[in-house]
Amino acid sequence: MADDPAKRDAAGRFGAGNKANPSGRPRVLVEAIEAFRRPEDLEKLRLRLLEIAKSRDLKAAIAAIREYHDRAFGKPKQVVTGEDGGPVQVDITAIASKIRKLAGDE
């Protein structure tokens, strides 16, 4: 792997000082992220999402509506319960046994 431009070792890992994206995030993406953190640009985002929601592209419209709803009202809570609506029960002994089997200790 000596001619590998990413300079990976024999196991395929990056060598010291090398990384997959040496120039970092594209500046345009960073600027877009920063822009939507400013309160005055949130209204622009809201209007753009509403515009997309009215489009003929059904997938884009649904995605925009979902995104708008999640940002305006928060994502719906998802309750996790065990049997009969009670707390989730975890059998640690069964998990430990399986881990031992995988490790070859049993």
N, C-alpha and C positions, 0 to 999 in steps of 0.2 A: 504494500500500500504506500510505498515511498512516493509514487507519482500522484497521489490523491491530493487535489487542490485544497481540500478541507483539512489536510494534515491530520488524519485519524491514526490511531494506533492499531495494532493487530486485532484488537477486540472491537474495533469500529468506533471507539470513543474519541472525542476531540482531544488533541494534545494540549498541553499547558499554553494558555494565551490565545487559543483559537476558539472561535464560536461560529455558529451557523449564520448569523446575521451581523457581521462586523459593523455595518453602518447604522444599526438600530432601526427603530420604527421609521417609516416614511414620514417626512415632515408634514405632509398634507394630512395624514391621519392624526398626528399629534395636535395640529392646529384645529382640526374638526372636533376632537375630544375636548380641547380647551374651550372652544367656542360654545359648545352646548352646556358648559358649566357656568357660563355667564347668564344671569337672570334675564337680560334683555334678549338673548338669543333663544330662550326657552319658548317664547311666543312664536318665533320663526319655526322652530321644530314642531310645535303643536299645529300650526297652519299647514306645514308640509305633510305631516301625517294625515291630517284631514283631507288634504288634496289627493294623496295616494289612496285613501279609503274610498274616494269617489271614482277611482279609475276603473277601467274595464277589465284590468288584470285582476281576476278574483283572488289569486294567491297573494298578490301584493296588497290588495285591499284588506284581506283578512289579517295579514301580518301587521299592517299599519293600525288597524282597529285594536288588535291585541296589544300592540306596543303602547298605543295611546291610553288604553284602559289601564294597563299595568302601571304606567307612570302617573296617571291622574288619580287612580283609586287604590293602587297597590295590588300586588298579586294575591289571588285568593289563597287563604290558609288551607293547608292540607293536613287533616288530622290523621295521626297514625295510632291505631289501637290494636290490641291483641284480641283474642277470642272473647266474645260476648261484650265487646266494647271496653274491656278493662285494659290495664297496662300491658305492654308487650313483655312477654316472658322469654328469657334467653337461658338456654341450658348450657352453661359454661363447661360442664364436664364433657358433653358431647363434642363441643368445639375443640377442647383440649385433646380429646382422644383422636380426632381427625388430624390435628396438627402433628401429634406424635406419629401417627401412621405415615403421614407425608414425609416426615423427617426420618423415617425408618427406625424409630425407637420402639416399635411394637412388633 
